[in-house]
Amino acid sequence: MTTLNVPLVDLKAQYQSIRAEIDSTVARILASAWFVGGPELSSFENEFAAYCERDHCVGVNSGTDALGLALAALGVGPGDEVITVSHTFFATAEAILRLGAKPVFVDVVPETLLMNTDELAGAVTAKTRAIVPVHLYGQMVPMQPVRELADEHGLKVVEDAAQAAGARQATRPAGSFGDAAAFSFYPGKNLGAYGDGGAVVTSDPQVADAVRRQSDHGRVDKYRHTQVGDNSRLDALQAAVLRVKLPHLDTWNARRRQLAAMYDEALTTSHLAIREENESTYHLYVARVRERDRALEALREAGIGAGVHYPVPVHKQPAIDSGAVLPVTERIAGEILSLPMYAEMPEEAIAVAAECLEAFAV
Ligand SMILES: *Cc1c(COP(=O)(O)O)cnc(C)c1O
């Protein structure tokens, strides 16, 4: 078999494709010496709010903080319950727990590995305050049933859109459905900064104000602090980098969808289904296999970078250990693997990966 050297994601290749623009932008920010706040940040916030079809965007220092700040701004606090999934990155639950609230986990649907919205009603209690649907791998959770259930019980909805910048459902973008949405600009995300970063988008001016105040020392102006806040801001250098990248995002995501279609065609093992109404960002391309360790070894030998997102469900993490029983989440955690996926990736990797996985098909 051919030996390649294709990583799971290649941030250097993307940098090379936009290097001149990035380098001149970084030089401009260094020369301006305006590193925190300022015009780059507010321009990015305006541009990203418009991209998400929302009235407000507040840049913060990570996707984790974006989730926590959005939930807190919507009134989630100690003793409250927040319904979400266990099949996600740890930070989804961490943001809830850090507020003193409790994550209540529902299972995922085997075809998409997204929140099973049929289980939401059964998870609501008198303490439930919010729902956090996670648009995992870049595909959006069906938002109509989430919204309907939330409205029925007076709950808030915060989209975890960390992996879904640019995703769409019907005609609307990720981030435009919830009371607020949280994005991550971690370097490996589809819209990645050159360091940590995140944002909250919302169309509620009070939520935007509350997030901004809490993220900036609880202040209303330079010397007046009306609450004990955090220091969780998106810095100007990251905002400037994100402003360079945002106009490229749709092109990069479209290329990911083309590559995903090639994977779908080539693979004999099962892979995730995309719902009719959805356009995924393919943050990750996930397949399911049996004997995963051997499958990963075969990929490694062929020079294909692969990963597992995520091998241990959140409700089984030592820090959480919730006692929840989630049959689909628990089963698929042992079967999933993520194949190389980035706009600049060489197409040859797809056939080679498919050949490697043939013997492990489910
Ligand atoms: C990356 C990620 C987060 C956290 O974002 P950070 O910027 O790394 O803090 C939260 N939820 C999901 C689903 C993620 O993928």
The ligand as an SDF file (V2000), in Angstrom:
LIG
                    3D

 15 15  0  0  0  0  0  0  0  0999 V2000
  -13.6390   23.2980   21.2070 C   0  0  0  0  0  0  0  0  0  0  0  0
  -14.9410   23.0670   21.8460 C   0  0  0  0  0  0  0  0  0  0  0  0
  -15.3640   23.7600   22.9930 C   0  0  0  0  0  0  0  0  0  0  0  0
  -14.4490   24.6440   23.7810 C   0  0  0  0  0  0  0  0  0  0  0  0
  -13.8210   25.6480   23.0660 O   0  0  0  0  0  0  0  0  0  0  0  0
  -12.4140   26.2220   23.5720 P   0  0  0  0  0  0  0  0  0  0  0  0
  -12.2240   27.4360   22.6960 O   0  0  0  0  0  0  0  0  0  0  0  0
  -11.3850   25.1810   23.3520 O   0  0  0  0  0  0  0  0  0  0  0  0
  -12.5690   26.5930   24.9950 O   0  0  0  0  0  0  0  0  0  0  0  0
  -16.6380   23.5400   23.4700 C   0  0  0  0  0  0  0  0  0  0  0  0
  -17.4720   22.6820   22.8660 N   0  0  0  0  0  0  0  0  0  0  0  0
  -17.1130   21.9830   21.7760 C   0  0  0  0  0  0  0  0  0  0  0  0
  -18.0880   21.0500   21.1460 C   0  0  0  0  0  0  0  0  0  0  0  0
  -15.8310   22.1340   21.2390 C   0  0  0  0  0  0  0  0  0  0  0  0
  -15.4720   21.4190   20.1710 O   0  0  0  0  0  0  0  0  0  0  0  0
  1  2  1  0
  2  3  1  0
  2 14  2  0
  3  4  1  0
  3 10  2  0
  4  5  1  0
  5  6  1  0
  6  7  2  0
  6  8  1  0
  6  9  1  0
 10 11  1  0
 11 12  2  0
 12 13  1  0
 12 14  1  0
 14 15  1  0
M  END
$$$$
